[in-house]
Amino acid sequence: MLPETTHDQAERYNFLSHLNRHLAARVLPGVERAYRNEVAPRFQARRGREPADRHEARRALEGHSLYRTWSALRRNTMEMRQQAGLSVVLPQLPALVERARRTVPAGKLQLNDAVRTPRYLTAVDHHCMPGSYYAERVARDVSGAANYDSGLFVTTGGLLGRFADGGGHGMVAFVRKLRPGFAPRRILDLGCGLGHNVLPVAAAFPDARVTAVDVAAPMLRYGAARAASLGVGNVEFVQADATDLGQFEDASFDWVQSIMFLHETSLAALRRIMGESRRLVAPGGLVTHVEQPRYGVAMPFFEQAMRDWDALYNNEPFWTKLHEIDLDGLLVAAGFDRECLIHAGVYAIADNGGFPDAESEDVEDYGRKPAWRISGAQVPA
C-alpha cells in the first residue's frame, strides 16, 4: 500500500529525515549547552534565583538565537514533510483508493457512519498534517493515512524502522518478558491509526483475534489494506470511539493496549478510555498504555520546557497536559488495584533498515526519541 515515489520525491524525504536527525543529534545539544552556560546564569543574575518552573525556563530559552533557530527549523521540517507527503500521495490517490478497496479481505474492515469525530480532534490539524487523521478528500479516501505512512520515516528519523513499527515490536518484547507464556485469545488496540504498531503484536500472537479501533475511516481503510498486503490476517479494523465501546461485552479481551495514542485525547476522554479499559479486560488479563513520560521532580526544567515544544508549535494541544497527568490515579479511579499497576519503560525495536547506524548516535529530541513509559495493570484472575 505504500505510495510510490520518484527519485526526487524519495530524496526529498531522505533530506528531511537527515535534517531531523541533524537537529536532534547536532543542534539540540548546543541548545542545552546554551541554556546551561548562558540562559540559566543570565536568569539567575537578573532574578536572583533559578527558574521556578518549565514555563520560566522556556520563556528564557525563547530569547536565545540558537533555540529560536532550532525551533524554526524543526517546525519547518514538519511543514515540509507534510507538503512532501501530499505531493507524493495526491497525484496517485485514485490508484491508492482502488488498491485499498481491492486489497481488504472480507470482514476485516468495519466502518460506522454513526461514529462522529470528537471536536477535540477536529479543532486542529495534528502535527501540521492537513486534514489530520480523519479528512475525507474523496470517496473511500485513504490520503491522510498514505501521507502519514510514507512520511513517518521522516518525522522519526528512521528510528522506528522501515515499517515504522518499532513501537509494536518493543511492546511484544516487553510483554513476553513480563508474562512468559502469555497467550491472549482476544487483543484490543485503541487508537490504532493505520495499524503500524498493532501489526507486530498480531504477528507475534497469530492465534489471537485482534481488534484495532479508531474514529478515522481513512486510517482504517488504509490500515486494513496495509495489513493484508503485509500478510497479517488476524486483525479486524473497526471504526469506533475509544471512549464508548459498548459494542464489546464486559471482560471480552485478554489484553487491552494503546501505543502513543493517549496524547491525542482530551482529559475528559482519557478518563473514559481508562474506564473502558477496565470494563473490557478479562480476569487475568493485561492493560498497557504506552506514552510519553510524566513530568516529575527528577526531570529538569530544561527537559520539560523542550518537551512542551510539540504542544506549542506542532499542533499537539494535549501533549503538555498528558505529561502532567497522574495516570496511576486515573487507572485507580477506573477500578484497577494500585498494587497491580505496571510501571516500566519500553523502547522501540527497529530493524535499522533505513539508518544502519541508528544505535551509534544519540538523537534524543525530547518527544520523538522512541523511548516511552508504560502505564497499565495486570488484572487478577
Residue, then its C-alpha position, 0 to 999 in steps of 0.5 A: m500500500l505504500p505510495e510510490t515515489t520518484h527519485d526526487q520525491a524519495e530524496r526529498y524525504n531522505f533530506l528531511s529525515h537527515l535534517n531531523r536527525h541533524l537537529a536532534a543529534r547536532v543542534l539540540p545539544g548546543v541548545e542545552r549547552a546554551y541554556r546551561n552556560e548562558v540562559a540559566p546564569r543570565f536568569q539567575a543574575r537578573r532574578g536572583r534565583e533559578p527558574a521556578d518552573r518549565h514555563e520560566a525556563r522556556r520563556a528564557l530559552e525563547g530569547h536565545s538565537l540558537y533555540r529560536t533557530w532550532s525551533a524554526l527549523r524543526r517546525n519547518t521540517m514538519e511543514m515540509r514533510q507534510q507538503a512532501g507527503l501530499s505531493v507524493v500521495l495526491p497525484q496517485l490517490p485514485a490508484l491508492v483508493e482502488r488498491a485499498r478497496r481491492t486489497v481488504p479481505a472480507g470482514k476485516l474492515q468495519l466502518n460506522d457512519a454513526v461514529r462522529t469525530p470528537r471536536y477535540l480532534t477536529a479543532v486542529d490539524h495534528h502535527c501540521m498534517p492537513g486534514s489530520y487523521y480523519a479528512e475525507r478528500v474523496a470517496r473511500d479516501v485513504s490520503g491522510a493515512a498514505n501521507y502519514d505512512s510514507g512520511l513517518f520515516v521522516t518525522t522519526g528519523g528512521l528510528l522506528g524502522r522501515f515499517a515504522d513499527g518499532g513501537g509494536h515490536g518493543m511492546v511484544a518484547f516487553v510483554r513476553k518478558l513480563r508474562p512468559g507464556f502469555a497467550p491472549r485469545r482476544i487483543l484490543d488496540l485503541g487508537c490504532g491509526l493505520g495499524h503500524n504498531v498493532l501489526p507486530v503484536a498480531a504477528a507475534f500472537p497469530d492465534a489471537r483475534v485482534t481488534a484495532v479501533d479508531v474514529a478515522a475511516p481513512m486510517l482504517r481503510y488504509g490500515a486494513a489494506r496495509a495489513a493484508s498486503l503485509g500478510v497479517g490476517n488476524v486483525e479486524f479494523v473497526q471504526a469506533d470511539a475509544t471512549d464508548l465501546g459498548q459494542f464489546e461485552d464486559a471482560s471480552f479481551d485478554w489484553v487491552q493496549s494503546i501505543m502513543f495514542l493517549h496524547e491525542t485525547s482530551l482529559a475528559a476522554l482519557r478518563r473514559i478510555m481508562g474506564e473502558s479499559r477496565r470494563l473490557v479486560a478479562p480476569g487475568g488479563l493485561v492493560t498497557h498504555v504506552e506514552q510519553p513520560r510524566y513530568g516529575v521532580a527528577m526531570p529538569f526544567f530544561e527537559q520539560a520546557m523542550r518537551d512542551w515544544d510539540a504542544l506549542y508549535n506542532n499542533e499537539p494541544f494535549w501533549t503538555k497536559l498528558h505529561e502532567i497527568d497522574l495516570d496511576g490515579l486515573l487507572v485507580a479511579a477506573g477500578f484497577d488495584r494500585e498494587c497491580l499497576i505496571h510501571a516500566g519503560v519500553y523502547a522501540i525495536a527497529d530493524n535499522g533498515g533505513f539508518p544502519d547506524a541508528e544505535s551509534e548516535d544519540v538523537e534524543d529530541y525530547g518527544r520523538k526519541p522512541a523511548w516511552r513509559i508504560s502505564g497499565a495493570q495486570v488484572p487478577a484472575 
